[in-house]
Amino acid sequence: MRNRMAALLAVLVLVSIFACIVPRAFSQLLGDINDDGVVDVHDYQLMKTAIPSTPSSPNWIANADLDSNGVVDGRDLVMLKKIIATTPP
């Protein structure tokens, strides 16, 4: 029984980690939350709707978790603002 519980816990941990990492792997451009190939005000607006959230939140947007820590929060917003500020028009 203990071995089964430990195995189940290990699987759940791996699935949680995978869920946080995989969306970023397919996003071509950091900060491009809507995957349109441009980091702009539309991504900023999406970010604002995702704060605060975690993967279990109804407003969760995986691409908005720029630091891949499993939480969309002010730190992600600061990162996005810096990306937008340094992106050429």
Contact map, one row per residue, 1 for C-alpha under 8 A:
11111000000000000000000000000000000000000000000000000000000000000000000000000000000000000
11111100000000000000000000000000000000000000000000000000000000000000000000000000000000000
11111110000000000000000000000000000000000000000000000000000000000000000000000000000000000
11111111000000000000000000000000000000000000000000000000000000000000000000000000000000000
11111111100000000000000000000000000000000000000000000000000000000000000000000000000000000
01111111110000000000000000000000000000000000000000000000000000000000000000000000000000000
00111111111000000000000000000000000000000000000000000000000000000000000000000000000000000
00011111111100000000000000000000000000000000000000000000000000000000000000000000000000000
00001111111110000000000000000000000000000000000000000000000000000000000000000000000000000
00000111111111000000000000000000000000000000000000000000000000000000000000000000000000000
00000011111111100000000000000000000000000000000000000000000000000000000000000000000000000
00000001111111110000000000000000000000000000000000000000000000000000000000000000000000000
00000000111111111000000000000000000000000000000000000000000000000000000000000000000000000
00000000011111111100000000000000000000000000000000000000000000000000000000000000000000000
00000000001111111110000000000000000000000000000000000000000000000000000000000000000000000
00000000000111111111000000000000000000000000000000000000000000000000000000000000000000000
00000000000011111111100000000000000000000000000000000000000000000000000000000000000000000
00000000000001111111110000000000000000000000000000000000000000000000000000000000000000000
00000000000000111111111000000000000000000000000000000000000000000000000000000000000000000
00000000000000011111111100000000000000000000000000000010000001000001110000000000000000000
00000000000000001111111110000000000000000000000000000000000000000001000000000000000000000
00000000000000000111111111000000000000000000000000000000000000000000000000000000000000000
00000000000000000011111111100000000000000000000000000000000001100000000000000000000000000
00000000000000000001111111100000000000000000000000000000000001100001000000000000000000000
00000000000000000000111111110000000000000000000000000000000000000000000000000000000000000
00000000000000000000011111110000000000000000000000000000000000000000000000000000000000000
00000000000000000000001111111101001000000000000000000000000000100000000000000000000000000
00000000000000000000000011111101001010000000000000000000000000000000000000000000000000000
00000000000000000000000000111111001011100000000000000000000000000000000000000000000000000
00000000000000000000000000111111100000000000000000000000000000000100000000000000000000000
00000000000000000000000000001111100000100010000000000000000000110100000000000001001000000
00000000000000000000000000111111111111110010000000000000000000100000000000000000000000000
00000000000000000000000000000111111000100010011000000000000010110000000000000000000000000
00000000000000000000000000000001111100000110010000000000000000100000000000000000000000000
00000000000000000000000000111001111111000000000000000000000000000000000000000000000000000
00000000000000000000000000000001011111000000000000000000000000000000000000000000000000000
00000000000000000000000000011001001111100000000000000000000000000000000000000000000000000
00000000000000000000000000001001001111110000000000000000000000000000000000000000000000000
00000000000000000000000000001011100011111110000000000000000000000000000000000000001100100
00000000000000000000000000000001000001111111000000000000000000000000000000000000000100000
00000000000000000000000000000000000000111111100000000000000000000000000000000000000000000
00000000000000000000000000000000010000111111110000000000000000000000000000000000000000000
00000000000000000000000000000011110000111111111000000000000000000000000000000000000000000
00000000000000000000000000000000000000011111111100000000000000000000000000001001100000000
00000000000000000000000000000000000000001111111110000000000000000000000000000000000000000
00000000000000000000000000000000110000000111111111000000000000010000000000000000000000000
00000000000000000000000000000000100000000011111111100000000010010000000100001000000000000
00000000000000000000000000000000000000000001111111100000000000000000000000001000000000000
00000000000000000000000000000000000000000000111111100000001000000000000000000000000000000
00000000000000000000000000000000000000000000011111111000001110010000000100000000000000000
00000000000000000000000000000000000000000000001111111000001000000000000111000000000000000
00000000000000000000000000000000000000000000000001111100000000000000001110000000000000000
00000000000000000000000000000000000000000000000001111111111100000000001110000000000000000
00000000000000000000000000000000000000000000000000011111100100000000011100000000000000000
00000000000000000001000000000000000000000000000000001111100111000000011000000000000000000
00000000000000000000000000000000000000000000000000001111110100000000000000000000000000000
00000000000000000000000000000000000000000000000000001111111100000000000000000000000000000
00000000000000000000000000000000000000000000000000001001111100000000000000000000000000000
00000000000000000000000000000000000000000000000011101000111110000000000000000000000000000
00000000000000000000000000000000000000000000000001001111111111000000000100000000000000000
00000000000000000000000000000000100000000000001001000010001111111000000100000000000000000
00000000000000000001001100000000000000000000000000000010000111111000000000000000000000000
00000000000000000000001100100011110000000000000000000000000011111100000000000000000000000
00000000000000000000000000000010100000000000011001000000000011111100000100010000000000000
00000000000000000000000000000000000000000000000000000000000011111111111110010000000000000
00000000000000000000000000000110000000000000000000000000000000111111000100010011000000000
00000000000000000000000000000000000000000000000000000000000000001111100000110000000000000
00000000000000000001100100000000000000000000000000000000000000001111111000000000000000000
00000000000000000001000000000000000000000000000000000000000000001011111000000000000000000
00000000000000000001000000000000000000000000000000000110000000001001111100000000000000000
00000000000000000000000000000000000000000000000000011110000000001001111110000000000000000
00000000000000000000000000000000000000000000001001111100000110011100011111110000000000000
00000000000000000000000000000000000000000000000000111000000000001000001111111000000000000
00000000000000000000000000000000000000000000000000100000000000000000000111111100000000000
00000000000000000000000000000000000000000000000000000000000000000010000111111110000000000
00000000000000000000000000000000000000000000000000000000000000011110000111111111000000000
00000000000000000000000000000000000000000001001100000000000000000000000011111111100000000
00000000000000000000000000000000000000000000000000000000000000000000000001111111110000000
00000000000000000000000000000000000000000000000000000000000000000100000000111111111000000
00000000000000000000000000000010000000000001000000000000000000000100000000011111111100000
00000000000000000000000000000000000000000001000000000000000000000000000000001111111110000
00000000000000000000000000000000000000000000000000000000000000000000000000000111111111000
00000000000000000000000000000010000000100000000000000000000000000000000000000011111111100
00000000000000000000000000000000000000110000000000000000000000000000000000000001111111100
00000000000000000000000000000000000000000000000000000000000000000000000000000000111111100
00000000000000000000000000000000000000000000000000000000000000000000000000000000011111110
00000000000000000000000000000000000000100000000000000000000000000000000000000000001111111
00000000000000000000000000000000000000000000000000000000000000000000000000000000000001111
00000000000000000000000000000000000000000000000000000000000000000000000000000000000000111
